Amino acid sequence: MEISEKLRREITAQNETFPRLRSGLVPALYRVYQARGEICSGAVDELSEIFEMSPDEIRSVLELSNILGSPRRGRHQVKVCVGGSCLRDGAGEFLEALSRRIGIPVGGIGDDGRIELGEEVCFGTCVAAPLMWVGNDFYEDLDLDDAERILEALE
């Protein structure tokens, strides 16, 4: 078993917060990646069972993901969704404004190494833009003040 029972429970609980089962796939992939440092074929097979998708569908999502292909550098990975619907709803402007406000360029790391700010193509919850992913937590319908408070609270 590539995915621990504890992680399976966490993924299942997280899935209950999404409107559709498949909406939780990208967050689950990220959680597995954080726990294992990779997404191996065994984990893909297990995720395909959890999400009722074929392994090829899981792999196609992996191929599109920016998160899972980048090395972990900042203590906190912060990603803003800039997929189609989110982009249409102002996510690009939100990300740029957040970058200016916290003084970290998109794709960069703060001087203290605490926050790495980036973008992701899709989180699968298109109705709640702008979306921000911090570690294992999702934040939806954000404004800049909310996002800054969330980031300031990180150790």
N, CA and C of each residue as an Amber inpcrd file, in Angstrom:
protein
   465
   0.8440000  -1.1750000   0.0000000   0.0000000   0.0000000   0.0000000
   0.8900000   1.2390000   0.0000000   0.6850000   2.0870000  -0.9950000
   1.4980000   3.2960000  -1.1580000   0.9440000   4.4800000  -0.3650000
  -0.3620000   4.4960000  -0.1600000  -1.0050000   5.5900000   0.5630000
  -1.4220000   5.0550000   1.9300000  -0.9290000   5.6930000   2.9700000
  -1.2280000   5.2220000   4.3240000  -2.7220000   5.3350000   4.6190000
  -3.1580000   4.5500000   5.5910000  -4.5700000   4.5780000   5.9900000
  -4.9510000   5.9620000   6.5160000  -4.0300000   6.5790000   7.2570000
  -4.2890000   7.9250000   7.7890000  -4.4850000   8.9220000   6.6430000
  -3.6200000   8.8450000   5.6490000  -3.7260000   9.7490000   4.5180000
  -5.0110000   9.4810000   3.7210000  -5.3900000   8.2240000   3.5940000
  -6.6550000   7.8890000   2.9300000  -7.8330000   8.5510000   3.6500000
  -7.8170000   8.4860000   4.9870000  -8.8990000   9.1130000   5.7520000
  -8.9130000  10.6240000   5.5360000  -7.7340000  11.2340000   5.5150000
  -7.6480000  12.6770000   5.2890000  -8.1800000  13.0490000   3.9050000
  -7.8200000  12.2430000   2.8980000  -8.2910000  12.5000000   1.5320000
  -9.8090000  12.3530000   1.4720000 -10.3300000  11.3220000   2.1040000
 -11.7820000  11.1090000   2.1180000 -12.4930000  12.2730000   2.7920000
 -11.9670000  12.7320000   3.9160000 -12.5790000  13.8690000   4.6190000
 -12.5120000  15.1260000   3.7590000 -11.4000000  15.3400000   3.1010000
 -11.2600000  16.5160000   2.2430000 -12.2310000  16.4360000   1.0720000
 -12.3990000  15.2320000   0.5190000 -13.3110000  15.0670000  -0.6200000
 -14.7380000  15.4610000  -0.2780000 -15.1140000  15.3110000   0.9690000
 -16.4720000  15.6560000   1.3850000 -16.7380000  17.1600000   1.3160000
 -15.6760000  17.9600000   1.2080000 -15.8390000  19.4090000   1.1330000
 -16.0120000  19.9130000  -0.2930000 -15.8370000  19.0250000  -1.2750000
 -15.9170000  19.4250000  -2.6760000 -17.2600000  19.0410000  -3.2740000
 -17.6960000  19.7830000  -4.2850000 -19.0010000  19.4970000  -4.8850000
 -19.0440000  18.1720000  -5.6560000 -17.9040000  17.7510000  -6.1940000
 -17.8210000  16.4930000  -6.9430000 -16.5920000  15.7310000  -6.4660000
 -16.6460000  14.4210000  -6.5270000 -15.5360000  13.5830000  -6.0820000
 -14.2410000  13.9490000  -6.7870000 -14.2880000  14.1200000  -8.0880000
 -13.0720000  14.4140000  -8.8590000 -12.4480000  15.7560000  -8.5030000
 -13.2190000  16.6370000  -7.9230000 -12.6840000  17.9490000  -7.5530000
 -11.5690000  17.8440000  -6.5200000 -11.5470000  16.7610000  -5.7630000
 -10.5230000  16.5870000  -4.7420000  -9.2500000  15.9400000  -5.2300000
  -9.1570000  15.6140000  -6.5210000  -7.9880000  14.8950000  -7.0120000
  -6.6830000  15.6740000  -6.8720000  -6.6480000  16.9070000  -7.3350000
  -5.3930000  17.6610000  -7.2670000  -4.9320000  17.8450000  -5.8190000
  -5.8280000  18.2180000  -4.8960000  -5.3770000  18.2920000  -3.5020000
  -4.8720000  16.9400000  -2.9860000  -5.5110000  15.8610000  -3.3850000
  -5.0700000  14.5290000  -2.9380000  -3.7000000  14.1970000  -3.5170000
  -3.4830000  14.5170000  -4.7750000  -2.1760000  14.2830000  -5.3860000
  -1.0910000  15.0410000  -4.6200000  -1.4020000  16.2630000  -4.2770000
  -0.4300000  17.0730000  -3.5470000  -0.1460000  16.4770000  -2.1680000
  -1.1770000  16.0010000  -1.4910000  -0.9910000  15.4010000  -0.1590000
  -0.1210000  14.1570000  -0.2590000  -0.3600000  13.3310000  -1.2700000
   0.4530000  12.1280000  -1.4590000   1.8900000  12.5270000  -1.7710000
   2.0500000  13.5270000  -2.6080000   3.3870000  14.0070000  -2.9540000
   4.1310000  14.5180000  -1.7170000   3.4350000  15.2640000  -0.8840000
   4.0700000  15.7610000   0.3400000   4.4680000  14.6200000   1.2630000
   3.6150000  13.6310000   1.3710000   3.8820000  12.5170000   2.2870000
   4.9980000  11.6050000   1.7730000   5.0760000  11.3950000   0.4620000
   5.9990000  10.4180000  -0.1010000   7.1510000  11.0370000  -0.8760000
   6.9980000  12.2990000  -1.2920000   8.0320000  12.9330000  -2.0980000
   7.9440000  12.5600000  -3.5690000   6.9440000  11.7710000  -3.9320000
   6.7280000  11.3590000  -5.3170000   5.3180000  10.7870000  -5.4530000
   4.9090000  10.6390000  -6.6930000   3.6490000   9.9460000  -6.9850000
   4.0440000   8.7260000  -7.8220000   4.1600000   7.5770000  -7.1930000
   4.5660000   6.3620000  -7.8940000   3.3470000   5.6890000  -8.5180000
   3.5850000   4.6940000  -9.3560000   2.4780000   4.0350000 -10.0590000
   1.5160000   3.3570000  -9.0880000   2.0220000   2.8260000  -7.9760000
   1.1290000   2.2230000  -6.9830000   0.1770000   3.2430000  -6.3870000
   0.6810000   4.4490000  -6.1280000  -0.1740000   5.5130000  -5.5950000
  -1.2030000   5.9430000  -6.6380000  -0.7970000   5.9810000  -7.9060000
  -1.7340000   6.3140000  -8.9790000  -2.8680000   5.2970000  -9.0060000
  -2.5230000   4.0150000  -8.8890000  -3.5470000   2.9660000  -8.8890000
  -4.5020000   3.1260000  -7.7070000  -3.9580000   3.4190000  -6.5350000
  -4.8050000   3.5880000  -5.3480000  -5.6990000   4.8190000  -5.4840000
  -5.1450000   5.8960000  -6.0150000  -5.9470000   7.1060000  -6.2140000
  -7.0390000   6.8710000  -7.2500000  -6.7500000   6.0590000  -8.2450000
  -7.7830000   5.7860000  -9.2530000  -8.9710000   5.0590000  -8.6260000
  -8.7040000   4.2220000  -7.6280000  -9.8020000   3.5550000  -6.9160000
 -10.5850000   4.5530000  -6.0680000  -9.8500000   5.3920000  -5.3320000
 -10.4960000   6.3780000  -4.4610000 -11.3800000   7.3210000  -5.2660000
 -10.8760000   7.7730000  -6.4110000 -11.5800000   8.7950000  -7.1970000
 -12.4250000   8.2300000  -8.3330000 -12.4760000   6.9020000  -8.4100000
 -13.2860000   6.2460000  -9.4380000 -12.9220000   6.7560000 -10.8220000
 -11.6160000   6.7890000 -11.0820000 -11.0670000   7.2300000 -12.3570000
 -10.0630000   6.1740000 -12.8180000  -9.7390000   6.1870000 -14.0900000
  -8.7200000   5.2550000 -14.5780000  -7.3320000   5.7890000 -14.2010000
  -6.3530000   4.9020000 -14.0810000  -4.9800000   5.3670000 -13.8290000
  -4.4970000   6.3480000 -14.8960000  -4.9180000   6.1490000 -16.1510000
  -4.5160000   7.0820000 -17.2130000  -5.0840000   8.4800000 -16.9780000
  -6.2960000   8.5600000 -16.4500000  -6.8760000   9.8700000 -16.1390000
  -6.0720000  10.5520000 -15.0330000  -5.6680000   9.7770000 -14.0290000
  -4.8570000  10.3320000 -12.9360000  -3.5230000  10.8280000 -13.4970000
  -2.8880000  10.0180000 -14.3320000  -1.5960000  10.4100000 -14.9200000
  -1.7250000  11.6610000 -15.7900000  -2.8460000  11.8070000 -16.4840000
  -3.0120000  13.0050000 -17.3170000  -3.0940000  14.2590000 -16.4560000
  -3.7150000  14.1600000 -15.2900000  -3.7510000  15.2950000 -14.3670000
  -2.3390000  15.5840000 -13.8480000  -1.5930000  14.5380000 -13.5460000
  -0.2150000  14.7200000 -13.0860000   0.6300000  15.4620000 -14.1140000
   0.4300000  15.1410000 -15.3750000   1.2080000  15.7860000 -16.4350000
   0.9490000  17.2830000 -16.5100000  -0.2410000  17.7220000 -16.1150000
  -0.6000000  19.1390000 -16.1700000  -0.2050000  19.9110000 -14.9200000
   0.1660000  19.2110000 -13.8570000   0.3610000  19.8530000 -12.5720000
   1.7240000  20.5190000 -12.4410000   1.7070000  21.7780000 -12.0660000
   2.9510000  22.4930000 -11.7720000   3.4610000  22.1440000 -10.3870000
   2.5760000  21.8830000  -9.4570000   2.9530000  21.6390000  -8.0730000
   3.8020000  20.3960000  -7.9510000   3.3950000  19.3410000  -8.6020000
   4.0360000  18.0600000  -8.3780000   5.3540000  17.9150000  -9.1140000
   5.6680000  18.8240000 -10.0070000   6.9300000  18.7450000 -10.7220000
   7.9950000  19.6650000 -10.1720000   7.6580000  20.4740000  -9.2060000
   8.6450000  21.4250000  -8.6910000   9.2140000  20.9380000  -7.3650000
  10.4890000  21.1860000  -7.1470000  11.0730000  20.7820000  -5.8690000
  10.5180000  21.6360000  -4.7380000  10.4360000  21.0520000  -3.5630000
   9.9980000  21.8300000  -2.3990000  11.1580000  22.7090000  -1.9640000
  10.8960000  23.9970000  -1.8780000  11.9680000  24.9010000  -1.4680000
  11.5490000  25.7810000  -0.3060000  10.4410000  26.4940000  -0.4620000
   9.9750000  27.3180000   0.6370000   9.3330000  26.4400000   1.7040000
   9.3660000  26.8970000   2.9460000   8.7380000  26.0980000   4.0120000
   7.2480000  25.9320000   3.7690000   6.6310000  26.9380000   3.1740000
   5.1990000  26.8840000   2.8720000   5.0070000  27.1080000   1.3770000
   4.4140000  26.1290000   0.7250000   4.0670000  26.2460000  -0.6860000
   2.7180000  26.9570000  -0.7710000   2.6920000  28.0670000  -1.4570000
   1.4620000  28.8390000  -1.6280000   1.2030000  28.9320000  -3.1260000
   0.0580000  28.3960000  -3.5300000  -0.2920000  28.4010000  -4.9550000
  -1.6600000  29.0430000  -5.1260000  -1.7870000  29.8380000  -6.1800000
  -3.0560000  30.4520000  -6.5420000  -3.4890000  29.8410000  -7.8680000
  -4.7460000  29.4410000  -7.9460000  -5.2680000  28.8390000  -9.1660000
  -5.4180000  29.9140000 -10.2430000  -4.8580000  29.6230000 -11.4240000
  -4.9990000  30.5190000 -12.5590000  -5.5580000  29.7620000 -13.7630000
  -6.3710000  28.7320000 -13.4770000  -7.0410000  27.9860000 -14.5440000
  -8.0880000  28.8560000 -15.2140000  -8.6780000  28.3440000 -16.2720000
  -9.6070000  29.1010000 -17.1120000 -10.6490000  29.9120000 -16.3850000
 -11.4800000  29.2530000 -15.5910000 -12.5590000  29.9710000 -14.9020000
 -12.0100000  30.9390000 -13.8720000 -11.0030000  30.5060000 -13.1410000
 -10.4210000  31.3830000 -12.1180000  -9.7710000  32.6040000 -12.7730000
  -9.0840000  32.3670000 -13.8770000  -8.4510000  33.4720000 -14.5930000
  -9.5070000  34.4700000 -15.0580000 -10.6000000  33.9490000 -15.5870000
 -11.7120000  34.8090000 -16.0290000 -12.2760000  35.6180000 -14.8630000
 -12.2400000  35.0220000 -13.6610000 -12.7990000  35.6800000 -12.4800000
 -11.7760000  36.5200000 -11.7150000 -10.6540000  36.8260000 -12.3390000
  -9.7010000  37.7630000 -11.7510000  -8.5400000  37.1570000 -10.9960000
  -8.2910000  35.8540000 -11.1280000  -7.2110000  35.2200000 -10.3750000
  -5.8380000  35.7540000 -10.7540000  -5.6400000  36.0870000 -12.0220000
  -4.3410000  36.6280000 -12.4360000  -4.0310000  37.9390000 -11.7440000
  -5.0120000  38.8080000 -11.7080000  -4.8380000  40.1000000 -11.0380000
  -4.6610000  39.9040000  -9.5340000  -5.4360000  38.9570000  -8.9830000
  -5.3190000  38.6510000  -7.5530000  -3.9070000  38.1780000  -7.2300000
  -3.3750000  37.2570000  -8.0250000  -2.0270000  36.7250000  -7.7860000
  -0.9770000  37.8260000  -7.8790000  -1.0630000  38.6570000  -8.8870000
  -0.0960000  39.7490000  -9.0440000  -0.1880000  40.7370000  -7.8800000
  -1.3940000  41.0620000  -7.4660000  -1.5720000  41.9880000  -6.3360000
  -1.0600000  41.3590000  -5.0410000  -1.3190000  40.0800000  -4.8500000
  -0.8050000  39.3920000  -3.6580000   0.7210000  39.3720000  -3.6710000
   1.2910000  39.1100000  -4.8180000   2.7390000  39.1070000  -4.9620000
   3.3370000  40.4590000  -4.5620000   2.7490000  41.5310000  -5.0570000
   3.2380000  42.8760000  -4.6910000   3.0690000  43.1370000  -3.2000000
   1.9230000  42.7390000  -2.6640000   1.6240000  43.0260000  -1.2570000
   2.5800000  42.3050000  -0.3130000   2.9000000  41.0370000  -0.6040000
   3.7770000  40.2840000   0.3050000   5.2460000  40.3640000  -0.0990000
   5.5180000  40.9930000  -1.2340000   6.9030000  41.2040000  -1.6550000
   7.6210000  39.9500000  -2.1410000   6.8740000  39.0060000  -2.6940000
   7.4730000  37.7760000  -3.2320000   7.0040000  37.6350000  -4.6730000
   7.9500000  37.5300000  -5.6120000   7.5210000  37.3710000  -7.0040000
   6.8690000  36.0110000  -7.2350000   5.9730000  35.9570000  -8.1970000
   5.3550000  34.6820000  -8.5590000   6.4640000  33.7550000  -9.0500000
   6.5070000  32.5700000  -8.4460000   7.5690000  31.6220000  -8.7580000
   8.7910000  31.7940000  -7.8610000   8.7100000  32.7320000  -6.9270000
   9.8400000  33.0230000  -6.0540000   9.5960000  32.6300000  -4.6160000
  10.6380000  32.8370000  -3.8270000  10.6140000  32.5220000  -2.4000000
  10.9660000  33.7800000  -1.6340000  10.2710000  34.0060000  -0.5180000
  10.5800000  35.1520000   0.3340000  11.9980000  35.0630000   0.8680000
  12.5740000  36.1960000   1.2120000  13.9560000  36.2420000   1.6980000
  14.1910000  35.3510000   2.9100000  13.1590000  35.1730000   3.7340000
  13.3120000  34.3410000   4.9270000  13.0850000  32.8520000   4.6560000
  12.7480000  32.5000000   3.4030000  12.5380000  31.1040000   3.0370000
  11.2250000  30.5280000   3.5140000  10.3840000  31.3720000   4.0720000
   9.1400000  30.9000000   4.6640000   8.0760000  30.5880000   3.6140000
   7.9080000  31.4390000   2.6130000   6.8300000  31.2930000   1.6400000
   7.3900000  31.2120000   0.2320000   6.9000000  30.2280000  -0.5030000
   7.1520000  30.1350000  -1.9380000   5.8180000  30.3800000  -2.6300000
   5.7620000  31.3930000  -3.4660000   4.5170000  31.7940000  -4.1150000
   4.5190000  31.3260000  -5.5630000   3.4450000  30.6560000  -5.9550000
   3.3540000  30.1840000  -7.3260000   1.9240000  30.1180000  -7.8010000
   1.7720000  29.5130000  -8.9520000   0.4510000  29.3740000  -9.5470000
   0.2260000  27.9150000  -9.9160000  -1.0330000  27.5660000 -10.0590000
  -1.4200000  26.2140000 -10.4660000  -2.4900000  26.3610000 -11.5320000
  -2.5210000  25.4010000 -12.4600000  -3.4500000  25.4760000 -13.5700000
  -4.8980000  25.2480000 -13.1450000  -5.1610000  24.3140000 -12.2470000
  -6.5470000  24.0700000 -11.8530000  -6.6080000  23.3220000 -10.5280000
  -7.4790000  23.7590000  -9.6450000  -7.7390000  23.0590000  -8.3860000
  -9.0550000  22.2950000  -8.4470000  -9.8190000  22.4870000  -9.5060000
 -11.0530000  21.7430000  -9.6700000 -12.2590000  22.3020000  -8.9330000
 -12.1400000  23.4800000  -8.3530000 -13.2890000  24.0930000  -7.6780000
 -13.5220000  25.4740000  -8.2800000 -13.8730000  25.4790000  -9.5220000
 -13.9070000  26.6940000 -10.3410000 -14.9120000  27.7420000  -9.8980000
 -15.8720000  27.3860000  -9.0760000 -16.9160000  28.3440000  -8.7000000
 -16.5190000  29.2330000  -7.5300000 -15.3230000  29.0370000  -6.9800000
 -14.9720000  29.7380000  -5.7430000 -13.7250000  30.6050000  -5.8690000
 -13.4610000  31.1540000  -7.0360000 -12.2570000  31.9470000  -7.2580000
 -12.3310000  33.2800000  -6.5090000 -11.2020000  33.8190000  -6.1220000
  -9.8700000  33.2360000  -6.2520000  -9.6120000  32.1730000  -5.1720000
  -8.8110000  31.1980000  -5.5730000  -8.4670000  30.0750000  -4.6990000
  -6.9890000  30.1180000  -4.3650000  -6.6740000  29.7920000  -3.1360000
  -5.2790000  29.7380000  -2.7120000  -5.0650000  28.4340000  -1.9490000
  -3.9690000  27.8020000  -2.2350000  -3.6160000  26.5400000  -1.6040000
  -2.3620000  26.7810000  -0.7840000  -2.4350000  26.5040000   0.4920000
  -1.2970000  26.6880000   1.3940000  -1.0630000  25.3560000   2.0910000
   0.0120000  24.6810000   1.7170000   0.2670000  23.3610000   2.2850000
  -0.8630000  22.4230000   1.9470000  -1.5810000  21.9670000   2.9470000
  -2.7100000  21.0600000   2.7400000  -4.0580000  21.7590000   2.7950000
  -4.0650000  23.0660000   2.9220000  -5.3080000  23.7920000   3.1320000
  -5.6930000  24.6260000   1.9130000  -6.9880000  24.6080000   1.6050000
  -7.5520000  25.4230000   0.5450000  -8.3010000  26.5920000   1.1380000
  -8.2010000  27.7110000   0.4640000  -8.9630000  28.8940000   0.8430000
  -9.6690000  29.3890000  -0.4100000 -10.9530000  29.6630000  -0.2870000
 -11.7740000  30.0290000  -1.4300000 -12.3650000  31.4200000  -1.2520000
 -12.7890000  31.9880000  -2.3670000 -13.4490000  33.2990000  -2.3750000
 -12.6600000  34.3320000  -1.5750000 -11.3740000  34.4040000  -1.8310000
 -10.4890000  35.2710000  -1.0520000 -10.4930000  36.7070000  -1.5480000
 -10.1740000  37.5910000  -0.6280000  -9.7630000  38.9260000  -1.0220000
  -8.3280000  39.0830000  -0.5210000  -7.6790000  40.1520000  -0.9010000
  -6.2580000  40.3200000  -0.5550000  -6.0170000  40.3890000   0.9470000
  -6.9140000  41.0340000   1.6840000  -6.7380000  41.1230000   3.1350000
  -6.7900000  39.7430000   3.7710000  -7.7550000  38.9090000   3.3360000
  -7.8460000  37.5410000   3.8620000  -6.5760000  36.7650000   3.5500000
  -6.1270000  36.8360000   2.3200000  -4.9340000  36.0960000   1.9060000
  -3.7170000  36.5420000   2.7080000  -3.5680000  37.8270000   2.8910000
  -2.4170000  38.3300000   3.6590000  -2.4760000  37.8540000   5.1110000
  -3.6470000  37.8720000   5.7240000  -3.7760000  37.3710000   7.0990000
  -3.3980000  35.8930000   7.2040000  -3.8240000  35.1010000   6.2370000
  -3.4960000  33.6770000   6.2230000  -1.9830000  33.4880000   6.1400000
  -1.3470000  34.2370000   5.2650000   0.1010000  34.0910000   5.0820000
   0.8860000  34.6270000   6.2670000   0.4090000  35.7030000   6.8710000
   1.0880000  36.2510000   8.0500000   1.0600000  35.2800000   9.2120000
   0.0490000  34.4330000   9.2930000  -0.0850000  33.4780000  10.3980000
   0.8350000  32.2720000  10.2470000   1.4480000  32.1020000   9.0920000
   2.3490000  30.9620000   8.8940000   3.6470000  31.1770000   9.6580000
   4.1360000  30.1050000  10.2370000   5.4030000  30.2170000  10.9940000
   6.5950000  30.1310000  10.0790000
